[in-house]
Structures are given as C-alpha cells and as structure tokens.
C-alpha cells in the first residue's frame, strides 16, 4: 500500500484534501471572471437581506402568537365559569381551572374522565337528553343539573353546549347557580 494514499492517517488525509482543494481553486479562479464574482456577491447580499426580512417577520409573528396565548389564557383558564371540551362519549378532553374547581378535582387529573361521573344520580338522565340534543341539533342547547358523587350533592349548575363542526367536540360552559336556588 502506498503511504501517500494511506487515508487512515488523519494528518495525511487533511494534507491531501487541502492539495485537491487548492488545485480546484486554481482551476475555478481562472474560470471566474470579475463580473461573475460581482454578480455572485450581489446575489448573496440580496439573499442575506431577504433572510433578515423573513427573520423580522418571524419575530413579529412570535410576538403576535405570545399575545394571543396570553389572551387565550385569560379568557379560558381564568374565566369565572367552567369551560369543558367533551368528545361524543362525554369524556373530558380539556377544561379550565374553574371547571376543575366545580368538579372538586385538579385540572389535569380530570382529562379523559367522563363528566357523568361527577353528576348526581338523578341528573344523569337530564344530562343524557341534553347531550343527545346537542349532537343531533347542531345548535346551542342548555340544561340544569346537579353535580355530586357518592350520593353527596355538590352544586346546582346551568350548562350550555354546542358541537364544533370540525372536530365534533362538545364545547360546554358550566356555571354554578346554587346561590340562586
């Protein structure tokens, strides 16, 4: 094996790569004309400005996104009434802090729980009728039910629900009306 072609030696391989690169540069340098270099520099400068403009647009989009997230958090998470997103089986997909407080549990422990588990036994048929109408009418429906579990009544609530067209989820708002009863 020729020692000059021994590419297992990193130092020798680097020297050979630099020699090949220098030969290519010599050939390319002769081929490039001054006008080609100026055109290439101009294209690179234009591309750099385009990238800077795109970067600025991305920064603005990020600021808008952060503002929208803060607004969403205020409207959804800190609302004075409970908001729920339920699937067609009445399983909780999402909820806000007030909704979790109404059910007497921590928010994220309620995800994938069925809301019927938190209804008083006598209120389940009322909820079932309401929920069926929400999905069949594709209009806003409402009902009054009692929250409770293990034969303990917790709160009278008023519910309004509507089904989203795209995901077929029931958006449910729940407000405690016990003080008015």
N, C-alpha and C positions, 0 to 999 in steps of 0.2 A: 504494500500500500504506500502510495506517495505521501510523504509528510506534508507537502503543500496542500493536499486535498483532505487532510485529516480534520473533519468538521466536528469532531468530538471535543476539540480544544477550543474553548470559547474565545480566547485571545486571538488565535489564528483565524477563526471564523469571522470575527469582527474586522480584522485587517483585510481579509478577502472581500467582505461586504463593502467596506469603505473604498477599496480599489475599484470594484464593479460600479459603485455609485459615482465615483469620480469620472470614470470613463463615460457613463451615461450623461453626466452633467456636461462634459466636454462636447459630446455629440449634440445634446439639446441646446447648449449655449450657442453653438454655431448655427443651429436651425432657427432659433428665435430671433426675430427682428425687433428692433426698438419699438415699433408700432404695436407688435403683438404684446410686448411687455406692458406698455401703457394701457392697452385695451384690457388686459388681464387685471391690472391694478384697479382700473376703473370699475370693472365688474365686481371685484372683491369689495370695493368701497360701497358700491350700491347695495350689495348683498348684506354688508355689515349694517348699513342704515335700515334696511328692511327688517333685519333681526332685532335691532334696537326698537323699532316701531312696534313689532309684534310683542316684544317683551313688555313694553309700556302698556299695550292693550291687555296683556295677561295680568299685569299688576292691577289695572282698573277693574277687570273682571273679578279678580280675587277680592278686592275691596267691596264690590257690589255683593258678592257672594257672602262675605262675612257680615255685612249689614243685613242682608236677608235672613241669615241664620239667627242673628240677634233678635230680629223682629219675630221670626217664627217661634223662637224660644219664649219670648214674652207672650205672644198670642196663644200658643198651645200649652206649654208647660206650666205657665203661671196664671192661667185663666181661672176665674172664680167658679167655673163649673167643670164637671168631668167630661173629658173627651175620650172616646174609645174608637178603635177601628176593629171591626169584627169580621171574621170570614163567614161563609154561608152556614156554618155549623154553630155559630155564636161563640167561637173561640176568639179570645182577645189577641189581636195581632200587635196592637200598640195602644198606649194610653198615656194620659198626662198625670202629673202629681196629684191633682185634685181628684181624678178618677180613682187613683190608688187609695187616697185617703178615704173616699166614700166606701170603698170595699174593705178598708181596715187592714191593708197589706202594703208591703213595699212594692214599688212600681215594677221593677224588673222581675220579681218573683211571680207576677200575675200574667206575664206573657205566656201564651199557649194554654192558659186556663180557660175553661168555659165560664162565661158570665153567669150562666144559670146556677152555678154552684153558690153564688152569692145572693140569690133571690130567695125570699121567704117561700115556703112550700105553696101557699095559696096564690102567690103571684106568678108562678111558673106558667099556668095556662094563659094568663093575660099576656105575659111576655111572648109566649109562643105564637099567639094570634097576631100580636103586633109585629113580630119579626117576620112572620109569613107574609103579612100585608106589605111590609117594607120591600121585600124581594119581588112580590108579584105586581105591585102597583107602579114601581119605579117612581114613586112620589114620596114626599116627606110624610111620615106617619108619626103618631105620638101615643103614649100610654102613661099611666101612673101605676107603679108597682112598689112593693115593699122589699127593701134589702134586708137580708137576715140569713143566718145559718145556724144549724143545730137548734132549731126551734126558738131562737133568740131574734127578736125583731130589732133591726138596726136603724133604718130610716125610710120614710116615705120619699120617693123620688119621682120626678117627671122626666120622661125620656122622649127625645125626638131622634128619629133616624132616617137616613136616606142612603140609597145604594149608589156607589160610584159606577159609572159606565165602563171605565177601562179595566179596573181590577175586580169588579164585582164584590167590593168590600162594603160593609155597612158602616157608615160614619154615624156615630151615636153621641149625642150630648145628653148629659145627666145632671140634674140639679136637685139638691136636697130641698124638699118642701115641707119637712117635718114641722118647722116653726109656724107654718100656715095652717096646719091641720088642727 
